Amino acid sequence: MADRSWLTVCLTLALTACAGPAETQRSRPPRSKAEGLRYAMPTDEVRTVQLYAHRENALPIYQMGQELPLTLEFDLMGSRQRPLSIYFYHADRQWRRDLTGGEYLSAFHRDDLFDYEVSTSTQLRYAHYRYAFPNSSIGFRLSGNYILRVSEQGQEDEVLFERPFYVAEDAGPALLDLQNLLAGRQSLRTVQPILRFTPPSRLAADVFDYSVCFIRNGQHRMPRCAERPNLSAQPALLFYLEPDEAFRSQEGDYYLDLRRLQPGGDIESVSFMDSPYEVVLHPDYARFVSTSADPLLNGQSVIARAQTHAPDPDTGGEYVRATFRYVPPDEKRLRGGIYVVGSFNGWGVDLGRQLRWNVDEARYEGSMLVKQGEYEYRYTSPDPNVRQALRAPLPRVDNQYTAFVYYRDLIFATDRLLMFQQGVSR
């Protein structure tokens, strides 16, 4: 406890006024940003992709040695239900794909997807696919970052979509602490994650072979990484982000409850005269986003709680044409395209689905197919100036942070994922 208190004081002062060993001062973690994650977004035929561990809002992290597999679920729209194939790729800490299948897979290099069910009595016909792994065909020899690909059967390059996930070891004790700081000229609230990790004795490695990456609310695309440890608490290693690299307050995501197709809550009106059904959502205002009263879905979609006419929401949930309406700051049109992204479309910007500006109502509007369920989403733009204008002044306080501890394995020339820790800020 004394060591942790000392660390808190030092980090609050940005380590400028703390005395310590010379090696401790030299080993301050440098500013570092990973290259970022890139993966293929779903084709128009694919909808509602979910990849999770043990529950739908849990991040897709598989713990080696445990019997809890990851679950992949998705829908294929229309009547062309067919077997598909699934491939797995290992990646280093910065999500650069590396190695060959025989180095990280213990059984086969691909698997086929035969388990699907056709929707029952829905307006739009679709097939629901479900796949759990590891299994008798797919096993992992090596921990790390991974990307799965679903393609046409036996055709690796005919990609339907890709998704990231993690395979983690259980490599010893660690403690994740979330410090609240005030940083920047405007004294914005900042969360500084600090991880205290004791390397396992079986790894006779240099301390600088370890690194830690942090993500917030399941946003895998751009982790923030501390590449070098602070050595003040040896044999434990301390990893943290410098205050100017820590997680500043951001606009909260909107929460969409589409479980019940009737007016109320997030739904303003429903029309059952068309196929698919038309659902108009209440307008979203820039200054009023999700709060701690809304469920924290970690960027995931939750379908299991949908209230449908069929006993199974996976095959009985309706796809509706949901109309999103966004009122920008000061109700003024922004100089750039506005898009809605969320867990319903893999958080990807589809440049063909730009929201249109309604002059009479002074707001942006746009529609897309969304399945009954619960989602998180936001309004964004490829233009950084527009993204800056979209930032809301009322951020969500409670956020989930995940720390990933990596070890640079010289034998495989890649990063192993030794462990992970999670915590929620308050």
C-alpha positions as CSV (number, residue, x, y, z in Angstrom):
1,M,0.0,0.0,0.0
2,A,2.9,2.4,0.8
3,D,4.4,1.7,-2.7
4,R,1.1,2.4,-4.4
5,S,0.6,5.6,-2.5
6,W,4.0,6.8,-3.5
7,L,3.3,6.0,-7.1
8,T,0.0,7.9,-7.0
9,V,1.7,11.1,-5.7
10,C,4.5,10.7,-8.3
11,L,2.2,10.3,-11.2
12,T,-0.1,13.1,-10.2
13,L,3.0,15.4,-10.4
14,A,4.0,13.8,-13.7
15,L,7.1,12.5,-12.1
16,T,8.8,15.9,-12.1
17,A,9.2,16.3,-8.4
18,C,9.8,12.8,-7.2
19,A,13.2,11.5,-6.2
20,G,14.1,8.0,-7.1
21,P,16.8,5.7,-8.4
22,A,18.5,6.9,-11.5
23,E,17.4,3.8,-13.4
24,T,13.8,4.6,-12.5
25,Q,14.1,8.0,-14.0
26,R,15.6,6.7,-17.1
27,S,12.9,4.1,-17.6
28,R,10.0,6.4,-17.8
29,P,7.6,5.0,-20.5
30,P,8.0,6.9,-23.7
31,R,5.0,8.2,-25.7
32,S,3.9,5.4,-27.9
33,K,0.9,4.8,-30.1
34,A,0.3,1.5,-31.8
35,E,-0.2,1.4,-35.6
36,G,-3.9,0.5,-35.1
37,L,-6.2,-2.3,-36.1
38,R,-7.5,-2.8,-39.6
39,Y,-9.9,-5.5,-40.5
40,A,-12.5,-6.2,-43.3
41,M,-15.9,-4.8,-42.6
42,P,-19.0,-6.9,-43.3
43,T,-20.5,-7.1,-46.8
44,D,-24.1,-5.9,-47.3
45,E,-25.2,-9.5,-46.9
46,V,-23.8,-9.8,-43.4
47,R,-25.5,-8.2,-40.3
48,T,-25.3,-8.2,-36.5
49,V,-21.9,-9.7,-36.0
50,Q,-21.2,-10.6,-32.4
51,L,-18.0,-12.1,-31.0
52,Y,-17.8,-12.4,-27.2
53,A,-16.7,-14.5,-24.2
54,H,-19.4,-16.1,-21.9
55,R,-21.9,-13.2,-22.3
56,E,-22.7,-10.9,-25.1
57,N,-21.3,-7.7,-23.7
58,A,-18.0,-9.4,-22.6
59,L,-14.9,-8.6,-24.7
60,P,-13.7,-11.5,-26.9
61,I,-10.7,-12.7,-24.8
62,Y,-10.1,-16.4,-24.5
63,Q,-8.1,-17.6,-21.5
64,M,-5.8,-20.4,-22.4
65,G,-6.3,-23.5,-20.2
66,Q,-9.9,-22.8,-19.4
67,E,-13.0,-24.4,-20.9
68,L,-14.9,-21.3,-21.7
69,P,-14.8,-20.8,-25.5
70,L,-15.5,-17.7,-27.5
71,T,-18.8,-17.4,-29.4
72,L,-19.2,-15.9,-32.9
73,E,-22.7,-15.1,-34.1
74,F,-24.0,-13.3,-37.2
75,D,-26.8,-13.2,-39.7
76,L,-26.7,-13.7,-43.4
77,M,-29.6,-11.8,-45.1
78,G,-31.7,-13.3,-47.8
79,S,-32.3,-16.9,-48.9
80,R,-28.7,-17.9,-49.9
81,Q,-27.9,-19.9,-46.7
82,R,-24.8,-21.9,-47.3
83,P,-21.7,-23.4,-45.5
84,L,-18.9,-20.9,-45.0
85,S,-15.3,-21.1,-43.9
86,I,-13.4,-19.4,-41.0
87,Y,-9.7,-18.6,-40.9
88,F,-7.5,-17.4,-38.0
89,Y,-4.5,-15.0,-38.1
90,H,-2.1,-14.1,-35.4
91,A,-0.9,-10.5,-35.0
92,D,1.7,-8.7,-32.9
93,R,0.9,-6.1,-30.3
94,Q,0.4,-3.5,-33.0
95,W,-2.0,-5.7,-34.9
96,R,0.4,-6.5,-37.7
97,R,-0.4,-10.0,-39.0
98,D,2.5,-12.4,-38.7
99,L,3.6,-16.0,-38.4
100,T,2.2,-19.0,-40.3
101,G,-0.8,-21.1,-39.2
102,G,1.4,-24.0,-38.0
103,E,3.1,-21.8,-35.5
104,Y,0.0,-20.7,-33.6
105,L,-2.7,-23.3,-34.4
106,S,-2.5,-26.7,-32.8
107,A,-5.0,-28.5,-35.1
108,F,-6.4,-27.5,-38.5
109,H,-5.7,-24.1,-40.2
110,R,-9.3,-23.5,-41.0
111,D,-12.8,-24.6,-40.1
112,D,-16.1,-24.7,-41.8
113,L,-19.4,-23.2,-40.6
114,F,-22.3,-25.6,-41.0
115,D,-24.4,-24.6,-37.9
116,Y,-27.1,-22.1,-39.0
117,E,-30.8,-21.7,-38.6
118,V,-33.3,-19.9,-40.8
119,S,-35.3,-17.1,-39.2
120,T,-38.9,-17.9,-38.2
121,S,-41.9,-15.8,-39.4
122,T,-39.8,-12.6,-39.8
123,Q,-40.5,-9.9,-42.3
124,L,-37.0,-10.2,-43.7
125,R,-35.6,-13.7,-44.2
126,Y,-32.1,-14.4,-42.8
127,A,-30.0,-17.3,-41.6
128,H,-28.4,-17.1,-38.1
129,Y,-24.9,-18.6,-37.8
130,R,-23.3,-19.7,-34.5
131,Y,-19.8,-20.9,-33.9
132,A,-17.8,-21.6,-30.7
133,F,-14.0,-22.0,-30.6
134,P,-11.5,-23.4,-29.6
135,N,-13.0,-26.8,-30.5
136,S,-11.8,-30.1,-31.9
137,S,-10.7,-28.5,-35.1
138,I,-9.3,-25.2,-33.9
139,G,-6.9,-24.9,-31.0
140,F,-4.3,-22.2,-30.1
141,R,-0.6,-22.9,-29.4
142,L,0.4,-19.3,-28.9
143,S,-1.2,-16.4,-27.1
144,G,-1.5,-13.0,-28.6
145,N,-3.8,-10.8,-30.7
146,Y,-5.8,-12.6,-33.3
147,I,-8.1,-11.8,-36.2
148,L,-10.8,-14.2,-37.5
149,R,-12.0,-14.2,-41.1
150,V,-15.3,-15.6,-42.4
151,S,-15.3,-16.3,-46.1
152,E,-17.0,-18.3,-48.8
153,Q,-16.4,-22.0,-48.2
154,G,-12.8,-22.9,-49.1
155,Q,-12.2,-19.5,-50.6
156,E,-10.0,-17.5,-48.2
157,D,-9.9,-14.4,-50.4
158,E,-13.7,-14.2,-50.8
159,V,-14.1,-12.3,-47.5
160,L,-17.4,-11.7,-45.8
161,F,-16.0,-10.0,-42.7
162,E,-13.3,-10.1,-40.1
163,R,-13.2,-9.5,-36.3
164,P,-10.4,-9.1,-33.7
165,F,-10.1,-11.2,-30.5
166,Y,-7.5,-12.1,-27.9
167,V,-5.9,-15.3,-26.6
168,A,-4.4,-14.7,-23.2
169,E,-2.2,-16.7,-20.8
170,D,-2.5,-16.5,-17.0
171,A,1.0,-15.4,-16.1
172,G,1.0,-14.1,-12.6
173,P,-0.3,-11.3,-10.3
174,A,-1.2,-7.9,-11.5
175,L,-3.1,-4.9,-10.2
176,L,-4.9,-2.3,-12.3
177,D,-5.5,1.1,-10.8
178,L,-7.4,3.9,-12.5
179,Q,-6.3,7.4,-11.4
180,N,-8.4,10.5,-12.0
181,L,-6.3,13.5,-13.0
182,L,-6.9,17.0,-14.4
183,A,-4.9,17.6,-17.5
184,G,-4.5,20.1,-20.3
185,R,-5.2,23.8,-20.4
186,Q,-8.9,23.3,-19.8
187,S,-8.2,21.0,-16.8
188,L,-10.2,18.1,-18.5
189,R,-10.8,15.0,-16.4
190,T,-8.4,12.3,-17.4
191,V,-8.2,8.7,-16.4
192,Q,-4.6,7.4,-16.1
193,P,-4.5,3.6,-15.9
194,I,-1.6,2.1,-13.9
195,L,-0.7,-1.6,-14.1
196,R,1.5,-3.3,-11.5
197,F,2.8,-6.6,-12.9
198,T,5.2,-9.2,-11.5
199,P,6.8,-11.2,-14.3
200,P,6.7,-15.0,-13.9
201,S,9.9,-16.6,-12.8
202,R,9.8,-19.1,-15.6
203,L,10.4,-16.3,-18.1
204,A,14.1,-15.3,-17.7
205,A,13.5,-12.2,-19.8
206,D,14.8,-8.7,-19.8
207,V,12.3,-6.3,-18.1
208,F,12.2,-4.3,-21.3
209,D,10.7,-7.3,-23.2
210,Y,7.4,-6.5,-21.5
211,S,4.9,-3.9,-22.6
212,V,1.3,-3.0,-21.7
213,C,-1.5,-1.7,-23.9
214,F,-4.8,-0.1,-22.6
215,I,-8.2,0.2,-24.3
216,R,-11.4,1.8,-23.2
217,N,-14.9,0.4,-23.6
218,G,-13.8,-2.4,-26.0
219,Q,-12.4,0.0,-28.6
220,H,-9.7,-2.2,-30.1
221,R,-8.8,-0.1,-33.1
222,M,-6.3,2.2,-31.4
223,P,-4.8,1.0,-28.1
224,R,-2.5,3.2,-26.0
225,C,0.7,1.5,-25.1
226,A,3.4,1.9,-22.5
227,E,6.5,0.2,-24.0
228,R,8.9,0.5,-21.1
229,P,8.3,-0.2,-17.4
230,N,9.0,1.9,-14.4
231,L,11.4,-0.1,-12.1
232,S,10.8,1.6,-8.8
233,A,8.8,-1.4,-7.4
234,Q,10.9,-4.4,-8.5
235,P,10.4,-7.3,-8.8
236,A,7.1,-5.8,-9.9
237,L,7.0,-3.6,-13.0
238,L,4.9,-0.5,-13.2
239,F,3.3,0.5,-16.6
240,Y,1.3,3.7,-17.1
241,L,0.6,6.4,-19.7
242,E,2.0,9.8,-19.3
243,P,-0.7,12.3,-18.3
244,D,-0.8,13.9,-21.8
245,E,-1.2,10.4,-23.3
246,A,-3.8,9.2,-20.8
247,F,-7.6,8.8,-21.6
248,R,-9.2,12.2,-21.6
249,S,-13.0,12.6,-21.3
250,Q,-14.7,11.9,-24.5
251,E,-18.3,12.2,-25.8
252,G,-20.4,9.4,-24.4
253,D,-21.9,6.9,-26.7
254,Y,-25.7,6.8,-27.3
255,Y,-27.6,3.7,-26.0
256,L,-30.3,2.2,-28.2
257,D,-32.9,-0.1,-26.7
258,L,-34.6,-1.8,-29.7
259,R,-35.8,-4.9,-27.8
260,R,-39.5,-4.1,-28.0
261,L,-41.1,-2.7,-31.2
262,Q,-43.5,-0.1,-29.7
263,P,-43.4,3.6,-29.0
264,G,-41.6,4.6,-25.8
265,G,-38.1,4.8,-24.6
266,D,-35.8,5.4,-27.6
267,I,-38.6,4.8,-30.1
268,E,-40.8,7.7,-31.2
269,S,-43.0,5.7,-33.7
270,V,-43.4,2.3,-35.4
271,S,-45.0,1.6,-38.7
272,F,-46.0,-2.0,-39.4
273,M,-47.4,-1.2,-42.9
274,D,-44.0,-1.7,-44.6
275,S,-41.6,-4.5,-44.9
276,P,-39.2,-4.2,-43.2
277,Y,-41.0,-2.4,-40.4
278,E,-40.2,1.3,-40.0
279,V,-39.0,2.6,-36.7
280,V,-38.4,6.3,-36.1
281,L,-36.1,7.0,-33.1
282,H,-36.3,10.0,-30.9
283,P,-33.8,12.8,-31.9
284,D,-30.3,12.6,-30.4
285,Y,-29.1,15.9,-29.1
286,A,-25.3,16.6,-29.1
287,R,-25.4,17.7,-25.4
288,F,-27.3,14.8,-24.1
289,V,-25.8,11.3,-24.6
290,S,-25.6,8.1,-22.5
291,T,-25.3,8.3,-18.8
292,S,-24.3,5.8,-16.1
293,A,-28.0,4.9,-15.9
294,D,-27.7,3.2,-19.3
295,P,-26.1,-0.3,-19.5
296,L,-22.4,-0.4,-20.3
297,L,-22.2,-2.7,-23.3
298,N,-18.4,-2.3,-24.0
299,G,-19.1,-1.6,-27.6
300,Q,-20.9,-4.9,-28.0
301,S,-24.4,-5.8,-29.3
302,V,-26.8,-7.6,-27.0
303,I,-29.5,-9.7,-28.7
304,A,-30.5,-12.3,-26.1
305,R,-32.8,-9.9,-24.2
306,A,-34.9,-8.9,-27.2
307,Q,-38.6,-9.4,-26.8
308,T,-39.9,-11.1,-30.0
309,H,-42.8,-13.2,-31.1
310,A,-40.5,-16.2,-31.2
311,P,-38.9,-17.9,-28.3
312,D,-35.3,-17.4,-29.7
313,P,-34.3,-13.8,-30.3
314,D,-31.5,-14.9,-32.6
315,T,-33.9,-16.3,-35.2
316,G,-37.1,-14.5,-34.2
317,G,-35.8,-11.0,-34.0
318,E,-37.1,-8.6,-36.6
319,Y,-34.8,-6.4,-38.8
320,V,-36.3,-2.9,-38.9
321,R,-35.4,0.2,-40.9
322,A,-34.4,2.5,-38.0
323,T,-34.3,6.2,-38.7
324,F,-31.6,8.0,-36.7
325,R,-32.0,11.8,-36.1
326,Y,-29.1,13.9,-34.8
327,V,-29.4,17.5,-33.7
328,P,-25.8,19.0,-33.9
329,P,-24.4,21.7,-31.5
330,D,-26.4,24.9,-31.8
331,E,-28.6,23.2,-34.4
332,K,-26.2,24.3,-37.2
333,R,-25.1,22.3,-40.1
334,L,-21.5,21.2,-40.0
335,R,-19.1,21.5,-42.9
336,G,-18.5,17.9,-43.5
337,G,-20.2,14.5,-43.7
338,I,-21.9,13.0,-40.7
339,Y,-22.2,9.2,-40.2
340,V,-23.7,7.0,-37.5
341,V,-21.6,4.1,-36.4
342,G,-22.1,1.5,-33.6
343,S,-22.0,-2.1,-32.5
344,F,-24.7,-2.8,-35.2
345,N,-22.2,-2.2,-38.0
346,G,-18.9,-3.0,-36.4
347,W,-18.2,0.7,-35.6
348,G,-17.2,1.2,-39.3
349,V,-17.9,4.3,-41.3
350,D,-19.8,3.4,-44.5
351,L,-19.1,6.3,-46.9
352,G,-22.2,5.4,-48.9
353,R,-24.5,6.0,-45.9
354,Q,-23.9,9.6,-45.1
355,L,-26.7,11.2,-43.0
356,R,-28.7,13.9,-44.9
357,W,-29.3,17.4,-43.6
358,N,-33.0,18.2,-43.0
359,V,-33.2,22.0,-43.4
360,D,-36.7,22.4,-42.0
361,E,-36.0,20.4,-38.8
362,A,-32.3,21.5,-38.5
363,R,-31.0,18.0,-37.9
364,Y,-29.3,15.1,-39.7
365,E,-31.3,12.0,-40.6
366,G,-30.5,8.6,-42.0
367,S,-31.8,5.0,-41.9
368,M,-30.3,1.6,-41.7
369,L,-31.3,-2.0,-41.0
370,V,-31.0,-2.9,-37.3
371,K,-32.0,-6.1,-35.6
372,Q,-34.0,-6.1,-32.4
373,G,-31.6,-5.8,-29.5
374,E,-29.4,-3.3,-27.5
375,Y,-26.6,-1.3,-29.0
376,E,-24.2,1.5,-28.4
377,Y,-23.5,4.0,-31.2
378,R,-22.2,7.5,-31.9
379,Y,-22.1,10.1,-34.7
380,T,-18.8,10.7,-36.3
381,S,-17.0,11.9,-39.5
382,P,-13.8,11.1,-41.4
383,D,-13.1,14.9,-41.1
384,P,-11.2,15.6,-37.8
385,N,-12.5,19.1,-37.7
386,V,-16.1,17.7,-37.7
387,R,-15.2,15.2,-35.1
388,Q,-14.0,18.0,-32.9
389,A,-17.3,19.8,-33.3
390,L,-19.2,16.7,-32.4
391,R,-17.6,16.3,-29.0
392,A,-20.2,16.6,-26.3
393,P,-19.5,18.4,-23.0
394,L,-21.2,15.7,-20.9
395,P,-19.0,12.6,-21.1
396,R,-19.9,9.3,-19.5
397,V,-18.1,8.9,-16.2
398,D,-18.1,5.1,-15.8
399,N,-16.0,3.4,-18.5
400,Q,-14.4,0.0,-18.6
401,Y,-10.6,-0.1,-19.1
402,T,-8.7,-3.2,-20.1
403,A,-4.9,-3.7,-19.8
404,F,-3.1,-6.2,-21.9
405,V,0.4,-7.4,-20.8
406,Y,2.6,-8.4,-23.7
407,Y,5.9,-10.2,-23.8
408,R,8.2,-10.0,-26.9
409,D,9.1,-13.7,-27.6
410,L,12.3,-13.8,-29.5
411,I,11.8,-17.5,-30.5
412,F,8.6,-16.7,-32.4
413,A,9.5,-13.1,-33.1
414,T,6.1,-11.9,-32.0
415,D,4.2,-10.6,-29.0
416,R,2.6,-13.1,-26.6
417,L,-0.3,-11.9,-24.5
418,L,0.6,-13.0,-20.9
419,M,-2.5,-11.7,-19.2
420,F,-5.2,-9.0,-19.0
421,Q,-6.9,-7.0,-16.3
422,Q,-10.1,-5.0,-16.3
423,G,-11.5,-2.2,-14.2
424,V,-14.3,0.4,-14.3
425,S,-13.7,4.1,-13.7
426,R,-16.1,6.0,-11.4
